[in-house]
Amino acid sequence: MDERTVLVINGPNLNLLGEREPEVYGHATLADLEDGCQVAAAALGLTVVSRARSRWSPPTSTTSTTAAPPGASASQRSPAASQAQ
C-alpha cells in the first residue's frame, strides 16, 4: 500500500448487512458500502482496500500495546498486555 491507499477494516457480522434485521440496519449490504467507498475514494484520487474481520483476535506482535477487549481472559490478552500486569 502507498500513502494514497485507505484501508477499511470491517468488523464482525457486517457481512449480514442488508439481510439481518433490515428494518433496523437498512437494506444496504456490505458490498454496497464498499462500492460507495470506492466511488468516493476515486473522486479524491485514492485507492481503497477492504478487509473483513470475522472476530477479535489478539495482536501477533509481542511489542504491541493493544489491550484485549473488555471481559477478555488472560489467555486472550496480547503478550505485551500480559507482561504489563
N, CA, C and O atoms as a CHARMM CRD file, in Angstrom:
* protein
*
  340
    1    1 MET  N      0.84400  -1.17900   0.00000 PROA 1      0.00000
    2    1 MET  CA     0.00000   0.00000   0.00000 PROA 1      0.00000
    3    1 MET  C      0.88600   1.23900   0.00000 PROA 1      0.00000
    4    1 MET  O      1.97800   1.24500   0.56900 PROA 1      0.00000
    5    2 ASP  N      0.39700   2.26900  -0.64100 PROA 2      0.00000
    6    2 ASP  CA     1.13400   3.51800  -0.61400 PROA 2      0.00000
    7    2 ASP  C      0.35500   4.56300   0.17700 PROA 2      0.00000
    8    2 ASP  O     -0.69800   4.26600   0.74100 PROA 2      0.00000
    9    3 GLU  N      0.87200   5.77200   0.21500 PROA 3      0.00000
   10    3 GLU  CA     0.25800   6.82400   1.02900 PROA 3      0.00000
   11    3 GLU  C     -1.10100   7.28200   0.51900 PROA 3      0.00000
   12    3 GLU  O     -1.79300   8.02600   1.21400 PROA 3      0.00000
   13    4 ARG  N     -1.49400   6.86400  -0.65600 PROA 4      0.00000
   14    4 ARG  CA    -2.80300   7.24500  -1.21400 PROA 4      0.00000
   15    4 ARG  C     -3.81400   6.11100  -1.08900 PROA 4      0.00000
   16    4 ARG  O     -4.85200   6.12400  -1.74900 PROA 4      0.00000
   17    5 THR  N     -3.51200   5.14400  -0.25100 PROA 5      0.00000
   18    5 THR  CA    -4.39200   4.00000  -0.05100 PROA 5      0.00000
   19    5 THR  C     -5.07700   4.10400   1.30500 PROA 5      0.00000
   20    5 THR  O     -4.43800   4.39500   2.31700 PROA 5      0.00000
   21    6 VAL  N     -6.36800   3.86500   1.31100 PROA 6      0.00000
   22    6 VAL  CA    -7.15200   3.85400   2.53900 PROA 6      0.00000
   23    6 VAL  C     -7.51500   2.40600   2.83600 PROA 6      0.00000
   24    6 VAL  O     -8.09500   1.71700   1.99600 PROA 6      0.00000
   25    7 LEU  N     -7.17100   1.95100   4.03200 PROA 7      0.00000
   26    7 LEU  CA    -7.50200   0.59800   4.44700 PROA 7      0.00000
   27    7 LEU  C     -8.78600   0.64900   5.25800 PROA 7      0.00000
   28    7 LEU  O     -8.85400   1.34500   6.27100 PROA 7      0.00000
   29    8 VAL  N     -9.80600  -0.08400   4.81900 PROA 8      0.00000
   30    8 VAL  CA   -11.08300  -0.16200   5.52500 PROA 8      0.00000
   31    8 VAL  C    -11.18000  -1.56300   6.11300 PROA 8      0.00000
   32    8 VAL  O    -11.20600  -2.55600   5.38600 PROA 8      0.00000
   33    9 ILE  N    -11.23300  -1.62700   7.44900 PROA 9      0.00000
   34    9 ILE  CA   -11.33800  -2.91500   8.12400 PROA 9      0.00000
   35    9 ILE  C    -12.74700  -3.03400   8.68300 PROA 9      0.00000
   36    9 ILE  O    -13.14500  -2.28300   9.57400 PROA 9      0.00000
   37   10 ASN  N    -13.48400  -3.97900   8.14900 PROA 10     0.00000
   38   10 ASN  CA   -14.87100  -4.19600   8.56500 PROA 10     0.00000
   39   10 ASN  C    -14.91500  -5.19400   9.71300 PROA 10     0.00000
   40   10 ASN  O    -14.21600  -6.20700   9.69900 PROA 10     0.00000
   41   11 GLY  N    -15.73200  -4.90000  10.69100 PROA 11     0.00000
   42   11 GLY  CA   -15.83100  -5.73600  11.88400 PROA 11     0.00000
   43   11 GLY  C    -16.75400  -6.92200  11.71200 PROA 11     0.00000
   44   11 GLY  O    -17.27300  -7.18200  10.62700 PROA 11     0.00000
   45   12 PRO  N    -16.94600  -7.63200  12.80500 PROA 12     0.00000
   46   12 PRO  CA   -17.76600  -8.84200  12.79100 PROA 12     0.00000
   47   12 PRO  C    -19.20400  -8.58900  12.35000 PROA 12     0.00000
   48   12 PRO  O    -19.79800  -7.55900  12.66900 PROA 12     0.00000
   49   13 ASN  N    -19.73200  -9.52500  11.63000 PROA 13     0.00000
   50   13 ASN  CA   -21.13900  -9.57400  11.23000 PROA 13     0.00000
   51   13 ASN  C    -21.56100  -8.53400  10.19800 PROA 13     0.00000
   52   13 ASN  O    -22.74000  -8.47200   9.85100 PROA 13     0.00000
   53   14 LEU  N    -20.64500  -7.72300   9.70200 PROA 14     0.00000
   54   14 LEU  CA   -21.04900  -6.76300   8.68200 PROA 14     0.00000
   55   14 LEU  C    -21.43800  -7.44900   7.37900 PROA 14     0.00000
   56   14 LEU  O    -22.10800  -6.85400   6.53500 PROA 14     0.00000
   57   15 ASN  N    -21.02200  -8.68900   7.21600 PROA 15     0.00000
   58   15 ASN  CA   -21.44000  -9.44900   6.04200 PROA 15     0.00000
   59   15 ASN  C    -22.94900  -9.69500   6.05300 PROA 15     0.00000
   60   15 ASN  O    -23.52600 -10.07400   5.03400 PROA 15     0.00000
   61   16 LEU  N    -23.58600  -9.47900   7.20800 PROA 16     0.00000
   62   16 LEU  CA   -25.03500  -9.68300   7.32500 PROA 16     0.00000
   63   16 LEU  C    -25.83900  -8.42300   7.04500 PROA 16     0.00000
   64   16 LEU  O    -27.07000  -8.45600   7.07400 PROA 16     0.00000
   65   17 LEU  N    -25.15600  -7.30100   6.77100 PROA 17     0.00000
   66   17 LEU  CA   -25.87900  -6.06800   6.45500 PROA 17     0.00000
   67   17 LEU  C    -26.80500  -6.29800   5.26400 PROA 17     0.00000
   68   17 LEU  O    -26.43900  -6.94200   4.28100 PROA 17     0.00000
   69   18 GLY  N    -27.99900  -5.75800   5.38100 PROA 18     0.00000
   70   18 GLY  CA   -28.98600  -5.91100   4.31900 PROA 18     0.00000
   71   18 GLY  C    -29.79100  -7.18700   4.41400 PROA 18     0.00000
   72   18 GLY  O    -30.83600  -7.31200   3.77600 PROA 18     0.00000
   73   19 GLU  N    -29.31400  -8.14100   5.20800 PROA 19     0.00000
   74   19 GLU  CA   -30.00700  -9.41900   5.36400 PROA 19     0.00000
   75   19 GLU  C    -30.63300  -9.54400   6.74200 PROA 19     0.00000
   76   19 GLU  O    -31.79800  -9.91900   6.86900 PROA 19     0.00000
   77   20 ARG  N    -29.86200  -9.23200   7.77300 PROA 20     0.00000
   78   20 ARG  CA   -30.34300  -9.38800   9.15000 PROA 20     0.00000
   79   20 ARG  C    -30.97200  -8.09200   9.64800 PROA 20     0.00000
   80   20 ARG  O    -30.31700  -7.05000   9.66700 PROA 20     0.00000
   81   21 GLU  N    -32.20400  -8.14900  10.04000 PROA 21     0.00000
   82   21 GLU  CA   -32.95500  -7.02100  10.56700 PROA 21     0.00000
   83   21 GLU  C    -32.84300  -5.76000   9.69600 PROA 21     0.00000
   84   21 GLU  O    -32.40300  -4.71400  10.17400 PROA 21     0.00000
   85   22 PRO  N    -33.23900  -5.86000   8.42500 PROA 22     0.00000
   86   22 PRO  CA   -33.13000  -4.69000   7.54600 PROA 22     0.00000
   87   22 PRO  C    -33.98100  -3.51400   8.02400 PROA 22     0.00000
   88   22 PRO  O    -33.69100  -2.36600   7.68700 PROA 22     0.00000
   89   23 GLU  N    -35.03000  -3.78900   8.80800 PROA 23     0.00000
   90   23 GLU  CA   -35.84100  -2.69300   9.33800 PROA 23     0.00000
   91   23 GLU  C    -35.05200  -1.87900  10.36900 PROA 23     0.00000
   92   23 GLU  O    -35.39100  -0.72700  10.64100 PROA 23     0.00000
   93   24 VAL  N    -34.01200  -2.46800  10.93600 PROA 24     0.00000
   94   24 VAL  CA   -33.16400  -1.76800  11.90200 PROA 24     0.00000
   95   24 VAL  C    -31.91800  -1.21400  11.22500 PROA 24     0.00000
   96   24 VAL  O    -31.58200  -0.04300  11.39900 PROA 24     0.00000
   97   25 TYR  N    -31.23300  -2.05200  10.45400 PROA 25     0.00000
   98   25 TYR  CA   -29.94200  -1.70600   9.88200 PROA 25     0.00000
   99   25 TYR  C    -30.00800  -1.23000   8.43600 PROA 25     0.00000
  100   25 TYR  O    -28.99600  -0.79300   7.88800 PROA 25     0.00000
  101   26 GLY  N    -31.16100  -1.30700   7.81700 PROA 26     0.00000
  102   26 GLY  CA   -31.30400  -0.87000   6.43800 PROA 26     0.00000
  103   26 GLY  C    -31.09500  -1.99900   5.44900 PROA 26     0.00000
  104   26 GLY  O    -30.81900  -3.13800   5.82600 PROA 26     0.00000
  105   27 HSD  N    -31.23000  -1.66500   4.19200 PROA 27     0.00000
  106   27 HSD  CA   -31.14800  -2.67400   3.12800 PROA 27     0.00000
  107   27 HSD  C    -29.80800  -2.67800   2.40400 PROA 27     0.00000
  108   27 HSD  O    -29.55400  -3.56000   1.58400 PROA 27     0.00000
  109   28 ALA  N    -28.95200  -1.71200   2.69100 PROA 28     0.00000
  110   28 ALA  CA   -27.63500  -1.67000   2.05500 PROA 28     0.00000
  111   28 ALA  C    -26.79100  -2.83300   2.56200 PROA 28     0.00000
  112   28 ALA  O    -26.79500  -3.14500   3.75300 PROA 28     0.00000
  113   29 THR  N    -26.07400  -3.46200   1.65400 PROA 29     0.00000
  114   29 THR  CA   -25.21000  -4.58400   2.00300 PROA 29     0.00000
  115   29 THR  C    -23.78300  -4.09300   2.20300 PROA 29     0.00000
  116   29 THR  O    -23.46900  -2.94100   1.90700 PROA 29     0.00000
  117   30 LEU  N    -22.93600  -4.95900   2.69900 PROA 30     0.00000
  118   30 LEU  CA   -21.52300  -4.62900   2.84100 PROA 30     0.00000
  119   30 LEU  C    -20.92400  -4.29700   1.47500 PROA 30     0.00000
  120   30 LEU  O    -20.11200  -3.37900   1.36000 PROA 30     0.00000
  121   31 ALA  N    -21.31700  -5.03100   0.45300 PROA 31     0.00000
  122   31 ALA  CA   -20.82800  -4.76100  -0.90800 PROA 31     0.00000
  123   31 ALA  C    -21.24600  -3.35400  -1.35900 PROA 31     0.00000
  124   31 ALA  O    -20.46700  -2.65100  -2.00300 PROA 31     0.00000
  125   32 ASP  N    -22.47800  -2.94600  -1.01900 PROA 32     0.00000
  126   32 ASP  CA   -22.93900  -1.59200  -1.35400 PROA 32     0.00000
  127   32 ASP  C    -22.06400  -0.54100  -0.67900 PROA 32     0.00000
  128   32 ASP  O    -21.67300   0.44600  -1.30200 PROA 32     0.00000
  129   33 LEU  N    -21.76100  -0.76000   0.59800 PROA 33     0.00000
  130   33 LEU  CA   -20.91800   0.19600   1.32400 PROA 33     0.00000
  131   33 LEU  C    -19.50400   0.24100   0.75600 PROA 33     0.00000
  132   33 LEU  O    -18.91600   1.31500   0.62400 PROA 33     0.00000
  133   34 GLU  N    -18.96100  -0.92600   0.42100 PROA 34     0.00000
  134   34 GLU  CA   -17.62900  -0.96700  -0.17000 PROA 34     0.00000
  135   34 GLU  C    -17.61600  -0.26800  -1.52500 PROA 34     0.00000
  136   34 GLU  O    -16.66100   0.43900  -1.84800 PROA 34     0.00000
  137   35 ASP  N    -18.66800  -0.46000  -2.31800 PROA 35     0.00000
  138   35 ASP  CA   -18.76300   0.23900  -3.61000 PROA 35     0.00000
  139   35 ASP  C    -18.79800   1.74900  -3.40700 PROA 35     0.00000
  140   35 ASP  O    -18.14800   2.49000  -4.14500 PROA 35     0.00000
  141   36 GLY  N    -19.55600   2.21000  -2.40500 PROA 36     0.00000
  142   36 GLY  CA   -19.61200   3.63700  -2.10800 PROA 36     0.00000
  143   36 GLY  C    -18.26500   4.19000  -1.69500 PROA 36     0.00000
  144   36 GLY  O    -17.90800   5.30600  -2.07500 PROA 36     0.00000
  145   37 CYS  N    -17.51600   3.42700  -0.92600 PROA 37     0.00000
  146   37 CYS  CA   -16.16500   3.84100  -0.53800 PROA 37     0.00000
  147   37 CYS  C    -15.26200   3.95200  -1.76100 PROA 37     0.00000
  148   37 CYS  O    -14.47000   4.88800  -1.87200 PROA 37     0.00000
  149   38 GLN  N    -15.38200   2.99500  -2.67600 PROA 38     0.00000
  150   38 GLN  CA   -14.57200   3.01900  -3.89900 PROA 38     0.00000
  151   38 GLN  C    -14.86300   4.26900  -4.73800 PROA 38     0.00000
  152   38 GLN  O    -13.94700   4.91500  -5.24600 PROA 38     0.00000
  153   39 VAL  N    -16.14400   4.59500  -4.87400 PROA 39     0.00000
  154   39 VAL  CA   -16.54500   5.76600  -5.67000 PROA 39     0.00000
  155   39 VAL  C    -16.01900   7.04300  -5.02600 PROA 39     0.00000
  156   39 VAL  O    -15.45300   7.89900  -5.70600 PROA 39     0.00000
  157   40 ALA  N    -16.20700   7.17100  -3.70700 PROA 40     0.00000
  158   40 ALA  CA   -15.73600   8.37400  -3.01000 PROA 40     0.00000
  159   40 ALA  C    -14.21500   8.49000  -3.07300 PROA 40     0.00000
  160   40 ALA  O    -13.68500   9.58200  -3.27500 PROA 40     0.00000
  161   41 ALA  N    -13.52000   7.38600  -2.90300 PROA 41     0.00000
  162   41 ALA  CA   -12.05700   7.40000  -2.95700 PROA 41     0.00000
  163   41 ALA  C    -11.55500   7.77700  -4.34400 PROA 41     0.00000
  164   41 ALA  O    -10.61700   8.56300  -4.47700 PROA 41     0.00000
  165   42 ALA  N    -12.17200   7.22300  -5.36700 PROA 42     0.00000
  166   42 ALA  CA   -11.75800   7.52600  -6.73900 PROA 42     0.00000
  167   42 ALA  C    -11.89900   9.01600  -7.03000 PROA 42     0.00000
  168   42 ALA  O    -11.05900   9.60200  -7.71400 PROA 42     0.00000
  169   43 ALA  N    -12.96600   9.63000  -6.50800 PROA 43     0.00000
  170   43 ALA  CA   -13.17300  11.05900  -6.71700 PROA 43     0.00000
  171   43 ALA  C    -12.07000  11.88900  -6.06500 PROA 43     0.00000
  172   43 ALA  O    -11.82200  13.02400  -6.47300 PROA 43     0.00000
  173   44 LEU  N    -11.41500  11.33300  -5.06500 PROA 44     0.00000
  174   44 LEU  CA   -10.33600  12.02800  -4.36400 PROA 44     0.00000
  175   44 LEU  C     -8.95200  11.55000  -4.79300 PROA 44     0.00000
  176   44 LEU  O     -7.93900  11.99400  -4.25300 PROA 44     0.00000
  177   45 GLY  N     -8.91700  10.64700  -5.76200 PROA 45     0.00000
  178   45 GLY  CA    -7.64000  10.12000  -6.22900 PROA 45     0.00000
  179   45 GLY  C     -7.01700   9.11400  -5.27400 PROA 45     0.00000
  180   45 GLY  O     -5.79800   8.93800  -5.25500 PROA 45     0.00000
  181   46 LEU  N     -7.85000   8.45800  -4.48800 PROA 46     0.00000
  182   46 LEU  CA    -7.37200   7.47700  -3.52400 PROA 46     0.00000
  183   46 LEU  C     -7.75300   6.06600  -3.94500 PROA 46     0.00000
  184   46 LEU  O     -8.61400   5.87200  -4.80300 PROA 46     0.00000
  185   47 THR  N     -7.11300   5.09700  -3.34100 PROA 47     0.00000
  186   47 THR  CA    -7.42500   3.69000  -3.54700 PROA 47     0.00000
  187   47 THR  C     -7.94100   3.13300  -2.21700 PROA 47     0.00000
  188   47 THR  O     -7.42600   3.48200  -1.15400 PROA 47     0.00000
  189   48 VAL  N     -8.94300   2.27900  -2.27900 PROA 48     0.00000
  190   48 VAL  CA    -9.48000   1.66000  -1.07100 PROA 48     0.00000
  191   48 VAL  C     -9.18200   0.17100  -1.10000 PROA 48     0.00000
  192   48 VAL  O     -9.38100  -0.49700  -2.11500 PROA 48     0.00000
  193   49 VAL  N     -8.70500  -0.33700   0.02000 PROA 49     0.00000
  194   49 VAL  CA    -8.51100  -1.76500   0.21900 PROA 49     0.00000
  195   49 VAL  C     -9.40000  -2.15200   1.39500 PROA 49     0.00000
  196   49 VAL  O     -9.25000  -1.60800   2.48800 PROA 49     0.00000
  197   50 SER  N    -10.32000  -3.08100   1.18200 PROA 50     0.00000
  198   50 SER  CA   -11.25000  -3.51300   2.23100 PROA 50     0.00000
  199   50 SER  C    -10.87200  -4.89800   2.73900 PROA 50     0.00000
  200   50 SER  O    -10.53200  -5.79300   1.96500 PROA 50     0.00000
  201   51 ARG  N    -10.93900  -5.04600   4.02800 PROA 51     0.00000
  202   51 ARG  CA   -10.70200  -6.33600   4.66900 PROA 51     0.00000
  203   51 ARG  C    -11.80700  -6.56600   5.68000 PROA 51     0.00000
  204   51 ARG  O    -12.32700  -5.61400   6.26200 PROA 51     0.00000
  205   52 ALA  N    -12.16700  -7.81100   5.89100 PROA 52     0.00000
  206   52 ALA  CA   -13.20300  -8.15200   6.86400 PROA 52     0.00000
  207   52 ALA  C    -12.58100  -8.91100   8.01800 PROA 52     0.00000
  208   52 ALA  O    -11.71800  -9.76700   7.82400 PROA 52     0.00000
  209   53 ARG  N    -13.03100  -8.58700   9.22100 PROA 53     0.00000
  210   53 ARG  CA   -12.62300  -9.30800  10.42000 PROA 53     0.00000
  211   53 ARG  C    -13.85300 -10.00900  10.94300 PROA 53     0.00000
  212   53 ARG  O    -14.84100  -9.35400  11.27400 PROA 53     0.00000
  213   54 SER  N    -13.81600 -11.32100  11.02400 PROA 54     0.00000
  214   54 SER  CA   -14.98900 -12.04600  11.48500 PROA 54     0.00000
  215   54 SER  C    -15.03300 -12.15600  13.00000 PROA 54     0.00000
  216   54 SER  O    -16.09200 -12.43200  13.56400 PROA 54     0.00000
  217   55 ARG  N    -13.90600 -11.94400  13.67000 PROA 55     0.00000
  218   55 ARG  CA   -13.88600 -11.98700  15.13100 PROA 55     0.00000
  219   55 ARG  C    -12.64400 -11.26800  15.63300 PROA 55     0.00000
  220   55 ARG  O    -11.70600 -11.01800  14.87600 PROA 55     0.00000
  221   56 TRP  N    -12.65000 -10.94000  16.91900 PROA 56     0.00000
  222   56 TRP  CA   -11.48700 -10.31700  17.51200 PROA 56     0.00000
  223   56 TRP  C    -10.40200 -11.35300  17.71300 PROA 56     0.00000
  224   56 TRP  O    -10.68500 -12.48800  18.09600 PROA 56     0.00000
  225   57 SER  N     -9.17800 -10.97600  17.46000 PROA 57     0.00000
  226   57 SER  CA    -8.05800 -11.85700  17.75800 PROA 57     0.00000
  227   57 SER  C     -6.92300 -10.99900  18.29800 PROA 57     0.00000
  228   57 SER  O     -6.79800  -9.83500  17.91700 PROA 57     0.00000
  229   58 PRO  N     -6.09800 -11.54900  19.17400 PROA 58     0.00000
  230   58 PRO  CA    -5.02500 -10.75300  19.76300 PROA 58     0.00000
  231   58 PRO  C     -3.98000 -10.38300  18.72200 PROA 58     0.00000
  232   58 PRO  O     -3.80800 -11.09600  17.73300 PROA 58     0.00000
  233   59 PRO  N     -3.28900  -9.28400  18.93600 PROA 59     0.00000
  234   59 PRO  CA    -2.23000  -8.89000  18.01200 PROA 59     0.00000
  235   59 PRO  C     -1.12800  -9.94700  17.99400 PROA 59     0.00000
  236   59 PRO  O     -0.92000 -10.64800  18.98400 PROA 59     0.00000
  237   60 THR  N     -0.43500 -10.05900  16.88500 PROA 60     0.00000
  238   60 THR  CA     0.62200 -11.06000  16.76300 PROA 60     0.00000
  239   60 THR  C      1.96700 -10.53100  17.23000 PROA 60     0.00000
  240   60 THR  O      2.86000 -11.32200  17.53500 PROA 60     0.00000
  241   61 SER  N      2.13600  -9.23200  17.29300 PROA 61     0.00000
  242   61 SER  CA     3.40300  -8.64900  17.71000 PROA 61     0.00000
  243   61 SER  C      3.53500  -8.68000  19.22000 PROA 61     0.00000
  244   61 SER  O      2.57900  -8.37100  19.93200 PROA 61     0.00000
  245   62 THR  N      4.70300  -9.04700  19.71900 PROA 62     0.00000
  246   62 THR  CA     4.91300  -9.05300  21.16300 PROA 62     0.00000
  247   62 THR  C      5.20100  -7.66100  21.69200 PROA 62     0.00000
  248   62 THR  O      5.26600  -7.47200  22.90700 PROA 62     0.00000
  249   63 THR  N      5.37500  -6.68000  20.81700 PROA 63     0.00000
  250   63 THR  CA     5.62600  -5.31400  21.25800 PROA 63     0.00000
  251   63 THR  C      4.36600  -4.47400  21.23000 PROA 63     0.00000
  252   63 THR  O      4.41600  -3.27800  21.51900 PROA 63     0.00000
  253   64 SER  N      3.25400  -5.06700  20.89300 PROA 64     0.00000
  254   64 SER  CA     2.00100  -4.34200  20.81100 PROA 64     0.00000
  255   64 SER  C      1.52400  -3.91600  22.18900 PROA 64     0.00000
  256   64 SER  O      1.71600  -4.62300  23.17800 PROA 64     0.00000
  257   65 THR  N      0.89500  -2.74200  22.23500 PROA 65     0.00000
  258   65 THR  CA     0.30400  -2.28400  23.48600 PROA 65     0.00000
  259   65 THR  C     -1.21100  -2.31300  23.39800 PROA 65     0.00000
  260   65 THR  O     -1.89200  -1.73700  24.24700 PROA 65     0.00000
  261   66 THR  N     -1.74200  -2.97000  22.39200 PROA 66     0.00000
  262   66 THR  CA    -3.18000  -3.06000  22.22200 PROA 66     0.00000
  263   66 THR  C     -3.77300  -3.90800  23.34100 PROA 66     0.00000
  264   66 THR  O     -3.32000  -5.02300  23.59600 PROA 66     0.00000
  265   67 ALA  N     -4.77200  -3.37400  23.99200 PROA 67     0.00000
  266   67 ALA  CA    -5.42200  -4.10200  25.08300 PROA 67     0.00000
  267   67 ALA  C     -6.45000  -5.07500  24.52600 PROA 67     0.00000
  268   67 ALA  O     -6.97000  -4.89000  23.42600 PROA 67     0.00000
  269   68 ALA  N     -6.72800  -6.09900  25.29000 PROA 68     0.00000
  270   68 ALA  CA    -7.77300  -7.05700  24.93100 PROA 68     0.00000
  271   68 ALA  C     -9.12500  -6.39800  25.12700 PROA 68     0.00000
  272   68 ALA  O     -9.23600  -5.43500  25.88600 PROA 68     0.00000
  273   69 PRO  N    -10.14100  -6.89000  24.46600 PROA 69     0.00000
  274   69 PRO  CA   -11.47700  -6.31900  24.64300 PROA 69     0.00000
  275   69 PRO  C    -11.96600  -6.55100  26.06300 PROA 69     0.00000
  276   69 PRO  O    -11.50200  -7.46200  26.74800 PROA 69     0.00000
  277   70 PRO  N    -12.91100  -5.71900  26.50300 PROA 70     0.00000
  278   70 PRO  CA   -13.42300  -5.88900  27.86100 PROA 70     0.00000
  279   70 PRO  C    -13.90700  -7.32300  28.09900 PROA 70     0.00000
  280   70 PRO  O    -14.55800  -7.92400  27.24400 PROA 70     0.00000
  281   71 GLY  N    -13.57700  -7.84700  29.26500 PROA 71     0.00000
  282   71 GLY  CA   -14.01600  -9.19000  29.62000 PROA 71     0.00000
  283   71 GLY  C    -13.13000 -10.30200  29.10000 PROA 71     0.00000
  284   71 GLY  O    -13.42100 -11.47600  29.33100 PROA 71     0.00000
  285   72 ALA  N    -12.05100  -9.96400  28.40100 PROA 72     0.00000
  286   72 ALA  CA   -11.17800 -11.00000  27.84800 PROA 72     0.00000
  287   72 ALA  C    -10.42500 -11.68900  28.97000 PROA 72     0.00000
  288   72 ALA  O    -10.04100 -11.05600  29.95300 PROA 72     0.00000
  289   73 SER  N    -10.21800 -12.98000  28.81900 PROA 73     0.00000
  290   73 SER  CA    -9.45800 -13.72900  29.81900 PROA 73     0.00000
  291   73 SER  C     -7.97500 -13.46600  29.61200 PROA 73     0.00000
  292   73 SER  O     -7.57200 -12.91200  28.58900 PROA 73     0.00000
  293   74 ALA  N     -7.17400 -13.86000  30.57400 PROA 74     0.00000
  294   74 ALA  CA    -5.73200 -13.64500  30.48500 PROA 74     0.00000
  295   74 ALA  C     -5.15000 -14.30900  29.24500 PROA 74     0.00000
  296   74 ALA  O     -4.20400 -13.78800  28.65600 PROA 74     0.00000
  297   75 SER  N     -5.69800 -15.44900  28.84100 PROA 75     0.00000
  298   75 SER  CA    -5.16800 -16.15000  27.67400 PROA 75     0.00000
  299   75 SER  C     -5.49900 -15.42600  26.36800 PROA 75     0.00000
  300   75 SER  O     -4.88800 -15.71100  25.33800 PROA 75     0.00000
  301   76 GLN  N     -6.45700 -14.49500  26.39500 PROA 76     0.00000
  302   76 GLN  CA    -6.83400 -13.75700  25.19000 PROA 76     0.00000
  303   76 GLN  C     -6.07300 -12.44400  25.06200 PROA 76     0.00000
  304   76 GLN  O     -6.14300 -11.78800  24.02300 PROA 76     0.00000
  305   77 ARG  N     -5.34800 -12.05500  26.10400 PROA 77     0.00000
  306   77 ARG  CA    -4.62300 -10.80000  26.06200 PROA 77     0.00000
  307   77 ARG  C     -3.35900 -10.95600  25.24400 PROA 77     0.00000
  308   77 ARG  O     -2.82400 -12.05500  25.10300 PROA 77     0.00000
  309   78 SER  N     -2.88700  -9.84000  24.70500 PROA 78     0.00000
  310   78 SER  CA    -1.63600  -9.87100  23.96000 PROA 78     0.00000
  311   78 SER  C     -0.49200 -10.10400  24.93800 PROA 78     0.00000
  312   78 SER  O     -0.63400  -9.80800  26.12500 PROA 78     0.00000
  313   79 PRO  N      0.63900 -10.62700  24.46900 PROA 79     0.00000
  314   79 PRO  CA     1.78400 -10.83800  25.35500 PROA 79     0.00000
  315   79 PRO  C      2.21900  -9.54200  26.04900 PROA 79     0.00000
  316   79 PRO  O      2.57800  -9.57000  27.22600 PROA 79     0.00000
  317   80 ALA  N      2.19400  -8.43000  25.35200 PROA 80     0.00000
  318   80 ALA  CA     2.60000  -7.16500  25.94000 PROA 80     0.00000
  319   80 ALA  C      1.64100  -6.76000  27.05000 PROA 80     0.00000
  320   80 ALA  O      2.07700  -6.26500  28.08900 PROA 80     0.00000
  321   81 ALA  N      0.35000  -6.96000  26.85100 PROA 81     0.00000
  322   81 ALA  CA    -0.62800  -6.61200  27.87800 PROA 81     0.00000
  323   81 ALA  C     -0.47800  -7.52100  29.08100 PROA 81     0.00000
  324   81 ALA  O     -0.65000  -7.07100  30.21400 PROA 81     0.00000
  325   82 SER  N     -0.16400  -8.78500  28.86700 PROA 82     0.00000
  326   82 SER  CA     0.00000  -9.72200  29.97000 PROA 82     0.00000
  327   82 SER  C      1.24400  -9.39600  30.79800 PROA 82     0.00000
  328   82 SER  O      1.23700  -9.53400  32.02100 PROA 82     0.00000
  329   83 GLN  N      2.31500  -8.96100  30.12000 PROA 83     0.00000
  330   83 GLN  CA     3.55800  -8.62700  30.82000 PROA 83     0.00000
  331   83 GLN  C      3.41100  -7.35700  31.63300 PROA 83     0.00000
  332   83 GLN  O      4.09300  -7.18300  32.64200 PROA 83     0.00000
  333   84 ALA  N      2.52900  -6.46900  31.20600 PROA 84     0.00000
  334   84 ALA  CA     2.34900  -5.19500  31.87900 PROA 84     0.00000
  335   84 ALA  C      1.63500  -5.34700  33.21400 PROA 84     0.00000
  336   84 ALA  O      1.65200  -4.42300  34.02700 PROA 84     0.00000
  337   85 GLN  N      1.01500  -6.48200  33.45300 PROA 85     0.00000
  338   85 GLN  CA     0.23700  -6.66600  34.68100 PROA 85     0.00000
  339   85 GLN  C      1.07400  -7.21200  35.80500 PROA 85     0.00000
  340   85 GLN  O      0.56600  -7.42300  36.90700 PROA 85     0.00000
